[in-house]
């Protein structure tokens, strides 16, 4: 499923800042069970929950979260998150990059292994993001303002953050974590579920049970979803041929890739690329109109 965005700012990628820079941000009041993923992202993203509840899954772990908490998405790590059925969350998020982004995150205690936090600066964090959203025109003034608000967002977290340090992993979670790592590192190659099971030293049946219990998908489904999510990203942001995208995502046969992609996404890879590139300008204009109403 895609993000059901209320307000979104997509910042130009040619930022004049290199240490830390804003890629996008947003505010969303989610519907019941609204979800995103399983997906991998090219940027760091911090979500902060203003109201409601939901769950976040990463690296074989599931976290039940509520208002006042947040979670970090790390580039290249498969994640899934979903709003609660009865009390769906409302959150803000910032996506960012930069050569010092990982170091800045570690400074405030957030890492891939410690992605969950609590912070009491709810109103201030929300206002920082809304200020970003309201200043969406590409001008020198806004470039500096957006950069200052991103640093303010970090400062607010640093002043009142309580990072959740995970308990020692259970053996089951460790198996799933290692299997996910194997998939992430080897999805471009011709791997099978038996290869994944052999890597983590358990049989296929037990691996299937653990994946269904932890991630609610089979290992084969997870591998296919990961490959096709990566394919969607490559089709969206590169000019690689459809055949090259398929091979880069583990599909040696272009016909098999196209069939799998259409079955999952509902359209061929070529049609998906064409529609994405046609929709982006229209979405940006629609979002600008929404922001003008704030």
C-alpha positions as CSV (number, residue, x, y, z in Angstrom):
1,X,0.0,0.0,0.0
2,X,1.2,3.6,-0.6
3,X,1.2,6.4,1.9
4,X,-2.2,8.1,2.3
5,X,-0.6,11.5,2.6
6,X,-2.4,14.5,4.2
7,X,0.5,16.9,3.6
8,X,3.8,16.1,2.1
9,X,6.8,18.1,1.1
10,X,9.3,16.5,-1.4
11,X,12.5,18.5,-1.2
12,X,14.8,18.9,-4.2
13,X,17.7,16.5,-4.1
14,X,20.3,19.1,-5.2
15,X,20.7,20.4,-1.6
16,X,23.5,22.9,-1.0
17,X,24.0,21.2,2.4
18,X,26.1,18.0,2.6
19,X,26.3,17.0,6.3
20,X,22.6,16.8,6.9
21,X,19.8,17.7,4.5
22,X,16.0,17.3,4.2
23,X,14.7,14.9,1.5
24,X,11.0,15.0,2.4
25,X,8.6,15.4,5.3
26,X,4.9,15.1,6.0
27,X,1.9,14.9,8.3
28,X,-0.7,12.2,8.2
29,X,-3.9,11.2,10.0
30,X,-4.1,7.5,9.1
31,X,-7.2,5.5,8.6
32,X,-7.8,2.2,10.4
33,X,-5.2,-0.4,9.6
34,X,-3.5,1.8,7.0
35,X,-0.1,0.3,6.3
36,X,3.1,0.7,4.3
37,X,5.6,-2.0,3.3
38,X,7.2,-4.4,3.4
39,X,9.6,-1.9,1.8
40,X,13.2,-0.6,1.8
41,X,14.0,3.1,1.7
42,X,17.0,5.0,0.3
43,X,16.9,7.6,3.1
44,X,16.7,7.8,6.8
45,X,13.2,8.5,8.0
46,X,12.0,9.4,11.5
47,X,8.2,9.0,12.3
48,X,6.9,10.6,15.5
49,X,3.4,9.6,16.7
50,X,1.2,12.6,17.7
51,X,-2.0,10.6,18.5
52,X,-3.2,7.0,18.4
53,X,-1.4,3.7,18.1
54,X,0.2,1.3,15.6
55,X,2.9,-1.2,15.0
56,X,6.4,-1.1,13.4
57,X,8.3,-4.1,12.2
58,X,12.0,-4.1,11.3
59,X,14.9,-6.6,11.5
60,X,12.6,-9.4,12.7
61,X,11.1,-7.4,15.6
62,X,7.7,-6.0,16.1
63,X,7.1,-2.9,18.2
64,X,3.6,-1.8,19.5
65,X,3.8,2.0,19.6
66,X,1.6,4.9,20.9
67,X,1.4,8.7,21.0
68,X,4.7,10.2,22.3
69,X,6.8,7.5,20.7
70,X,8.6,7.3,17.4
71,X,10.6,5.0,15.1
72,X,13.6,5.3,12.9
73,X,13.8,3.7,9.4
74,X,17.3,3.1,8.2
75,X,18.3,3.0,4.5
76,X,18.2,-0.4,2.9
77,X,16.5,-2.1,5.9
78,X,13.1,-3.8,5.1
79,X,10.3,-2.3,7.3
80,X,6.6,-2.5,7.7
81,X,4.2,-0.3,9.8
82,X,0.5,-0.2,10.3
83,X,-2.1,1.9,12.1
84,X,-4.1,0.4,14.9
85,X,-7.6,-0.9,14.0
86,X,-9.4,0.9,16.8
87,X,-7.2,3.9,17.4
88,X,-5.2,4.6,14.2
89,X,-2.2,6.9,14.7
90,X,-1.5,10.4,13.4
91,X,2.2,11.1,12.9
92,X,4.7,13.5,11.4
93,X,7.8,12.3,9.6
94,X,11.1,13.7,8.2
95,X,13.2,11.9,5.6
96,X,16.8,13.0,5.4
97,X,20.3,12.1,4.3
98,X,23.9,13.5,4.5
99,X,27.4,12.3,5.2
100,X,27.0,12.9,8.9
101,X,23.3,11.8,9.3
102,X,24.2,8.4,10.8
103,X,26.6,10.1,13.3
104,X,24.0,12.7,14.3
105,X,21.5,9.9,14.9
106,X,24.0,8.0,17.1
107,X,24.6,11.2,19.0
108,X,20.9,11.1,20.1
109,X,20.9,7.4,20.7
110,X,19.1,6.1,17.6
111,X,20.6,3.3,15.5
112,X,19.4,0.4,13.4
113,X,19.4,-1.8,16.5
114,X,17.7,0.9,18.6
115,X,15.1,2.4,16.4
116,X,12.4,3.1,19.0
117,X,12.2,6.2,21.2
118,X,9.9,8.3,23.4
119,X,9.9,12.1,23.4
120,X,7.6,14.6,25.2
121,X,8.1,17.5,22.8
122,X,5.0,16.6,20.7
123,X,3.8,20.1,19.9
124,X,7.2,21.5,19.1
125,X,8.1,18.5,16.8
126,X,4.8,19.0,15.0
127,X,5.3,22.7,14.6
128,X,8.8,22.1,13.1
129,X,7.4,19.8,10.5
130,X,4.4,22.1,9.7
131,X,6.8,25.0,9.3
132,X,8.7,22.9,6.7
133,X,5.5,22.1,4.9
134,X,4.4,25.7,4.8
135,X,7.7,26.8,3.2
136,X,7.8,24.5,0.2
137,X,8.8,27.0,-2.5
138,X,12.4,26.5,-3.8
139,X,14.0,29.8,-2.8
140,X,17.3,30.6,-1.0
141,X,15.4,31.7,2.1
142,X,13.4,28.5,2.3
143,X,16.5,26.4,1.7
144,X,18.1,27.8,4.9
145,X,14.8,27.8,6.8
146,X,14.2,24.1,6.0
147,X,17.7,23.2,7.0
148,X,17.3,25.1,10.3
149,X,14.0,23.3,11.0
150,X,15.6,19.9,10.4
151,X,18.3,20.8,12.9
152,X,15.6,22.0,15.3
153,X,13.9,18.7,15.0
154,X,17.1,16.9,16.0
155,X,17.6,19.4,18.8
156,X,14.1,18.8,20.2
157,X,14.7,15.0,20.1
158,X,18.1,15.4,21.8
159,X,16.7,17.5,24.6
160,X,14.0,15.0,25.6
161,X,14.6,11.6,24.1
162,X,14.3,8.2,25.8
163,X,15.6,5.5,23.5
164,X,14.2,2.0,24.0
165,X,17.2,-0.4,24.4
166,X,16.0,-3.9,23.2
167,X,16.3,-6.9,25.4
168,X,18.6,-9.7,24.3
169,X,17.2,-11.2,21.1
170,X,15.3,-14.5,21.4
171,X,16.7,-17.3,19.3
172,X,13.6,-17.2,17.1
173,X,14.1,-13.5,16.4
174,X,17.7,-14.0,15.7
175,X,16.9,-16.6,13.1
176,X,14.4,-14.2,11.4
177,X,16.9,-11.3,11.6
178,X,19.7,-13.3,10.0
179,X,17.3,-14.6,7.3
180,X,16.2,-11.0,6.5
181,X,19.9,-10.0,6.4
182,X,20.7,-12.8,4.0
183,X,17.8,-11.8,1.7
184,X,18.8,-8.1,1.8
185,X,22.4,-9.0,0.8
186,X,21.6,-11.6,-1.8
187,X,18.3,-10.8,-3.4
188,X,19.9,-9.9,-6.8
189,X,21.1,-13.5,-7.1
190,X,19.4,-16.8,-7.8
191,X,18.6,-17.8,-4.2
192,X,15.9,-20.0,-2.9
193,X,14.2,-20.6,0.5
194,X,16.4,-23.6,1.0
195,X,19.5,-21.3,0.7
196,X,18.1,-19.0,3.3
197,X,17.3,-21.8,5.7
198,X,20.8,-23.3,5.2
199,X,22.4,-20.0,6.0
200,X,20.6,-19.7,9.4
201,X,21.0,-23.4,10.1
202,X,17.4,-24.5,10.4
203,X,15.1,-26.5,8.2
204,X,12.7,-24.9,5.7
205,X,9.6,-25.8,7.6
206,X,10.8,-24.1,10.8
207,X,11.9,-21.0,8.8
208,X,8.4,-20.8,7.3
209,X,6.8,-21.1,10.8
210,X,9.0,-18.3,12.2
211,X,8.3,-15.9,9.2
212,X,4.6,-16.4,9.5
213,X,4.7,-15.9,13.2
214,X,7.0,-12.8,13.1
215,X,6.3,-11.1,9.8
216,X,3.0,-12.7,8.8
217,X,4.4,-13.8,5.4
218,X,6.2,-16.8,4.2
219,X,10.0,-16.6,3.4
220,X,9.2,-16.9,-0.3
221,X,6.6,-14.1,-0.1
222,X,9.1,-11.9,1.8
223,X,11.8,-12.5,-0.8
224,X,9.4,-11.8,-3.7
225,X,8.0,-8.6,-2.0
226,X,11.5,-7.4,-1.3
227,X,12.6,-7.9,-4.9
228,X,9.5,-6.3,-6.4
229,X,9.7,-3.3,-3.9
230,X,13.3,-2.7,-5.0
231,X,12.2,-3.1,-8.7
232,X,9.6,-0.4,-8.2
233,X,12.2,2.0,-6.7
234,X,14.6,1.3,-9.7
235,X,11.8,1.9,-12.2
236,X,10.9,5.1,-10.5
237,X,14.3,6.7,-10.0
238,X,16.5,5.3,-12.8
239,X,16.5,5.0,-16.6
240,X,17.6,1.3,-16.5
241,X,15.8,-0.9,-19.0
242,X,13.1,-3.1,-17.7
243,X,15.2,-6.2,-18.4
244,X,18.1,-4.7,-16.4
245,X,15.9,-3.8,-13.5
246,X,14.6,-7.4,-13.4
247,X,18.1,-8.8,-13.5
248,X,19.2,-6.4,-10.8
249,X,16.4,-7.8,-8.6
250,X,17.0,-11.5,-9.1
251,X,14.9,-12.2,-12.2
252,X,17.0,-13.7,-14.9
253,X,14.0,-14.1,-17.3
254,X,12.4,-10.8,-18.3
255,X,9.0,-12.5,-18.9
256,X,9.0,-14.1,-15.5
257,X,9.8,-10.6,-14.0
258,X,7.0,-8.9,-15.9
259,X,4.5,-11.6,-15.0
260,X,5.5,-11.4,-11.3
261,X,5.5,-7.6,-11.3
262,X,2.1,-7.4,-12.9
263,X,0.6,-10.0,-10.6
264,X,1.8,-8.0,-7.5
265,X,1.5,-4.4,-8.7
266,X,-1.4,-4.7,-11.1
267,X,0.4,-3.3,-14.1
268,X,3.5,-4.1,-16.2
269,X,6.9,-2.6,-15.3
270,X,6.8,-0.3,-18.3
271,X,3.3,0.9,-17.5
272,X,4.2,1.4,-13.8
273,X,7.2,3.6,-14.8
274,X,5.2,5.6,-17.2
275,X,2.4,6.2,-14.7
276,X,4.7,7.1,-11.8
277,X,6.5,9.7,-13.9
278,X,3.2,11.2,-15.1
279,X,1.7,11.3,-11.6
280,X,4.5,13.0,-9.8
281,X,4.0,16.5,-11.2
282,X,0.2,16.3,-10.6
283,X,0.7,15.1,-7.0
284,X,3.2,17.9,-6.3
285,X,0.7,20.5,-7.6
286,X,-2.1,19.0,-5.5
287,X,0.0,19.1,-2.4
288,X,1.0,22.7,-3.0
289,X,-2.7,23.6,-3.2
290,X,-3.3,21.8,0.1
291,X,-0.5,23.6,1.8
292,X,-1.8,27.0,0.6
293,X,-5.0,26.2,2.6
294,X,-3.0,25.9,5.9
